[in-house]
Amino acid sequence: MAIVNIYVDGFNLYYGALKRTPYKWLDLGKLAQTLLPEDTIQELHYFTARVSSRTYNPSSAHDQGLYIRALKTVPNLHIKYGHFLTHSVPMYLTDVTPAQKVWVDKTEEKGSDVNLASHLLRDAYTKRFEVAVLITNDSDLAEPVRIVAQEIGLPVGVLNPHQFHSRELRQYATFIKRIRQGDLASSQFPRTLIDRKGTFAKPAGW
């Protein structure tokens, strides 16, 4: 049994395991206990950014807001926000002759991986956990994982929401394990929850 801090790369989890599934109403506390049943989950840190509603998905900001409310009901879960940058870039249409360039809005999420790495390293150097566990498959986090595991000497596990493991993370992680559909299905919030603001429910489209 170990005292574990969990660091969740929110968008990597979403795009790796949740998008286009019925499992988006995911209780991260239940998921952590399902995957690490012998350990004590001390803290969960969730890294994300606030989305904006789009014409093709007008409820996205509202739905995310409900999910964040749900996450705030999980004991010892902390949320840290990055941000989005949107800018127009020229890109070529695929398989069009002659070549035709169009302008598209490109949105990039900024800050979450840096925030995750910073909190992980701070907590490792100050010995705030016995084991760190990352929910991600982002190879950009390989270097902070290496520092914690090899230089600080604390175990770092990876719970991977994607089908295949990152080669870079696998190289440095103490252990790596896939998050499977059954884990997601058994770790859902109740459809209706209560917080200090009142009663709220799982988004209709979820």
VENQUI-V640906 format. One record per residue. N is the residue number from 1. RES is the residue in three letters. SS is DSSP state (H for helix, E for strand, L for the rest). PSI is psi in whole degrees, 0 to 359 (999 if undefined). D_FIRST is the distance of its C-alpha to the first C-alpha in Angstrom with 1 decimal. Layout:
N & RES & SS & PSI & D_FIRST
N & RES & SS & PSI & D_FIRST
This chain:
1 & MET & L & 135 & 0.0
2 & ALA & L & 156 & 3.8
3 & ILE & E & 118 & 7.1
4 & VAL & E & 135 & 9.2
5 & ASN & E & 137 & 13.0
6 & ILE & E & 136 & 14.9
7 & TYR & E & 115 & 18.5
8 & VAL & E & 119 & 20.8
9 & ASP & E & 96 & 24.2
10 & GLY & H & 315 & 26.0
11 & PHE & H & 327 & 29.1
12 & ASN & H & 321 & 27.4
13 & LEU & H & 315 & 25.4
14 & TYR & H & 308 & 28.6
15 & TYR & H & 337 & 30.8
16 & GLY & H & 329 & 28.4
17 & ALA & H & 344 & 27.3
18 & LEU & H & 326 & 29.0
19 & LYS & L & 137 & 32.6
20 & ARG & L & 31 & 35.1
21 & THR & L & 166 & 32.5
22 & PRO & L & 17 & 32.1
23 & TYR & L & 18 & 28.5
24 & LYS & L & 338 & 29.2
25 & TRP & L & 59 & 28.2
26 & LEU & E & 125 & 24.6
27 & ASP & L & 106 & 22.0
28 & LEU & H & 331 & 19.4
29 & GLY & H & 315 & 17.0
30 & LYS & H & 318 & 17.2
31 & LEU & H & 315 & 17.1
32 & ALA & H & 315 & 13.8
33 & GLN & H & 328 & 12.2
34 & THR & H & 318 & 14.2
35 & LEU & H & 338 & 13.1
36 & LEU & L & 62 & 9.4
37 & PRO & L & 338 & 8.9
38 & GLU & L & 354 & 5.4
39 & ASP & L & 162 & 4.7
40 & THR & E & 116 & 6.9
41 & ILE & E & 106 & 10.2
42 & GLN & E & 311 & 12.0
43 & GLU & E & 146 & 15.2
44 & LEU & E & 132 & 17.1
45 & HIS & E & 121 & 20.1
46 & TYR & E & 123 & 22.8
47 & PHE & E & 123 & 25.8
48 & THR & E & 188 & 29.0
49 & ALA & L & 150 & 32.8
50 & ARG & L & 127 & 35.2
51 & VAL & L & 161 & 37.4
52 & SER & L & 148 & 41.1
53 & SER & L & 143 & 42.9
54 & ARG & E & 162 & 45.0
55 & THR & L & 328 & 48.1
56 & TYR & L & 350 & 46.3
57 & ASN & E & 72 & 43.3
58 & PRO & L & 343 & 44.7
59 & SER & L & 4 & 41.7
60 & SER & H & 315 & 39.0
61 & ALA & H & 318 & 38.7
62 & HIS & H & 316 & 38.8
63 & ASP & H & 316 & 36.2
64 & GLN & H & 321 & 33.8
65 & GLY & H & 319 & 34.5
66 & LEU & H & 321 & 33.5
67 & TYR & H & 321 & 30.2
68 & ILE & H & 322 & 29.5
69 & ARG & H & 317 & 30.3
70 & ALA & H & 316 & 27.8
71 & LEU & H & 326 & 25.0
72 & LYS & L & 350 & 25.9
73 & THR & L & 352 & 25.0
74 & VAL & L & 124 & 21.3
75 & PRO & L & 140 & 19.6
76 & ASN & L & 25 & 18.6
77 & LEU & E & 132 & 20.2
78 & HIS & E & 138 & 22.7
79 & ILE & E & 132 & 25.6
80 & LYS & E & 129 & 27.4
81 & TYR & E & 137 & 30.8
82 & GLY & L & 211 & 32.7
83 & HIS & E & 166 & 36.1
84 & PHE & E & 144 & 38.5
85 & LEU & E & 131 & 41.6
86 & THR & E & 130 & 44.4
87 & HIS & E & 156 & 47.4
88 & SER & E & 134 & 50.1
89 & VAL & E & 148 & 50.3
90 & PRO & E & 136 & 52.9
91 & MET & E & 152 & 51.8
92 & TYR & E & 140 & 53.8
93 & LEU & L & 146 & 54.0
94 & THR & L & 135 & 52.9
95 & ASP & L & 40 & 55.7
96 & VAL & L & 128 & 58.5
97 & THR & L & 128 & 61.7
98 & PRO & L & 166 & 63.0
99 & ALA & L & 136 & 59.8
100 & GLN & L & 126 & 59.2
101 & LYS & E & 138 & 57.0
102 & VAL & E & 159 & 55.6
103 & TRP & E & 132 & 53.8
104 & VAL & E & 153 & 50.4
105 & ASP & E & 121 & 47.9
106 & LYS & E & 124 & 44.7
107 & THR & E & 129 & 41.7
108 & GLU & E & 135 & 38.8
109 & GLU & E & 130 & 35.6
110 & LYS & E & 138 & 35.1
111 & GLY & L & 331 & 32.5
112 & SER & H & 316 & 29.2
113 & ASP & H & 324 & 28.0
114 & VAL & H & 317 & 29.2
115 & ASN & H & 316 & 27.5
116 & LEU & H & 312 & 24.2
117 & ALA & H & 320 & 24.5
118 & SER & H & 314 & 25.7
119 & HIS & H & 320 & 22.8
120 & LEU & H & 311 & 20.3
121 & LEU & H & 319 & 22.1
122 & ARG & H & 312 & 22.7
123 & ASP & H & 327 & 19.1
124 & ALA & H & 314 & 18.1
125 & TYR & H & 329 & 21.1
126 & THR & L & 8 & 20.3
127 & LYS & L & 49 & 16.6
128 & ARG & L & 2 & 15.7
129 & PHE & L & 165 & 12.2
130 & GLU & L & 327 & 9.7
131 & VAL & E & 136 & 10.0
132 & ALA & E & 142 & 13.1
133 & VAL & E & 127 & 13.9
134 & LEU & E & 135 & 17.6
135 & ILE & E & 100 & 19.3
136 & THR & L & 169 & 22.6
137 & ASN & L & 26 & 24.7
138 & ASP & L & 114 & 26.9
139 & SER & H & 342 & 27.8
140 & ASP & H & 342 & 29.1
141 & LEU & H & 6 & 25.5
142 & ALA & H & 320 & 25.2
143 & GLU & H & 313 & 26.4
144 & PRO & H & 327 & 23.9
145 & VAL & H & 317 & 21.1
146 & ARG & H & 316 & 22.7
147 & ILE & H & 314 & 23.1
148 & VAL & H & 316 & 19.5
149 & ALA & H & 317 & 18.3
150 & GLN & H & 321 & 21.4
151 & GLU & H & 321 & 22.9
152 & ILE & H & 333 & 20.2
153 & GLY & L & 28 & 17.7
154 & LEU & L & 142 & 14.6
155 & PRO & E & 142 & 13.0
156 & VAL & E & 119 & 14.6
157 & GLY & E & 159 & 14.2
158 & VAL & E & 126 & 17.1
159 & LEU & E & 111 & 17.5
160 & ASN & E & 119 & 21.2
161 & PRO & L & 357 & 23.5
162 & HIS & L & 169 & 26.4
163 & GLN & L & 321 & 27.7
164 & PHE & L & 147 & 27.6
165 & HIS & L & 141 & 25.2
166 & SER & L & 128 & 26.6
167 & ARG & H & 321 & 27.6
168 & GLU & H & 316 & 27.1
169 & LEU & H & 319 & 23.5
170 & ARG & H & 329 & 22.6
171 & GLN & H & 326 & 24.1
172 & TYR & H & 339 & 21.8
173 & ALA & L & 144 & 18.5
174 & THR & L & 321 & 15.5
175 & PHE & E & 157 & 15.2
176 & ILE & E & 139 & 17.4
177 & LYS & E & 140 & 17.5
178 & ARG & E & 143 & 20.3
179 & ILE & L & 121 & 20.4
180 & ARG & L & 165 & 22.6
181 & GLN & H & 321 & 25.2
182 & GLY & H & 325 & 23.5
183 & ASP & H & 319 & 20.4
184 & LEU & H & 316 & 23.0
185 & ALA & H & 325 & 25.0
186 & SER & L & 3 & 22.3
187 & SER & L & 37 & 21.2
188 & GLN & E & 146 & 24.6
189 & PHE & L & 156 & 25.7
190 & PRO & L & 152 & 28.2
191 & ARG & L & 325 & 31.7
192 & THR & E & 136 & 32.6
193 & LEU & E & 163 & 30.7
194 & ILE & E & 131 & 31.8
195 & ASP & E & 190 & 31.3
196 & ARG & L & 343 & 33.5
197 & LYS & L & 343 & 36.2
198 & GLY & E & 202 & 36.5
199 & THR & E & 139 & 35.8
200 & PHE & E & 164 & 35.4
201 & ALA & E & 161 & 34.8
202 & LYS & L & 136 & 33.6
203 & PRO & L & 144 & 36.3
204 & ALA & L & 321 & 39.0
205 & GLY & L & 358 & 38.7
206 & TRP & L & 999 & 35.0
